[in-house]
């Protein structure tokens, strides 16, 4: 089942993804985006949701054999066994480790605001390659890291989260290229007994498609594309003023897009235009086994 082709974002000729989206509602200098929703009041409200205190992991283990996008690589080595020692009369020995990887873009990964932009002018003109809050490639590009929109500006998350079980609604794993619609979202929420009106600014909303069942079992199929949300649900998320979204797939959004002219346009809509973070390659198996659709999401990106 594949949704009908989407209409490209309306544009007034200013950019390929519509009118200029800057300055941000958090001000022209903001670099934190939707993590600004995580206020002390939001944290206290989320804490009241904790009933059992049970902790669930939503991530996949970083290990050899995980699905990797394109030519990305992950390798871990222990240089010597043990790496050093013995020290002292207690004969202490220790292990060191060496990891080589695209940090943040391998395994369970988190998309920061410097990740996705749009060419708003002539090809190659870095003064018109625009990111969140209109920040340009010329302003942020550096061989030694981003001068703006680095992940160190993202505030830690401690917030109410809801996982929308699209696979549970359909009774199966969704198919590659199958789009989750707003009607699907509303039907899943009804099935899960969660009122759509219960969402408040700063919530996290995630999507389970069943795609993670392919993880390290059929990596070729996993990487070939995926089900996910399209522009309609992205705009629904923006209207809910989410702090972030995510899914059990590598891009969260549907791939290929039903409109063959669009490529990763949900990333543009959420990250570039609205400063909404994406958490990808999540694993909801544990929480769904316990039929836990609502929980407190806790995450603090490494401040690199």
Secondary structure, 3 states (H helix, E strand, C coil): CCCCCCCCCCCCCCCCCCCCCCCECCECCCCCHHHHHCCHHHHHHHHCCCCCCCCCCCCCCCCCCCCCCCCCCEEEECCCCCCEEEECCCCEEECCCEEEECCCCCCCEEECCCCCCEECCCCCCCCCEECHHHCEHHHHCCCCCCCCCCHHHCCCEEEEEEEEEHHHHHCCCCCCCCEECHHHHHHHHHHCCCCHHHCCCCCEEEEECCHHHHCCCCHHHHHCCECEECHHHHHHHHHCCCCEEEECCCCCECECCCCCCCCCHHHHHHHHHHCCEEEECCCCHHHHHCCCCEEEEEECCCCC
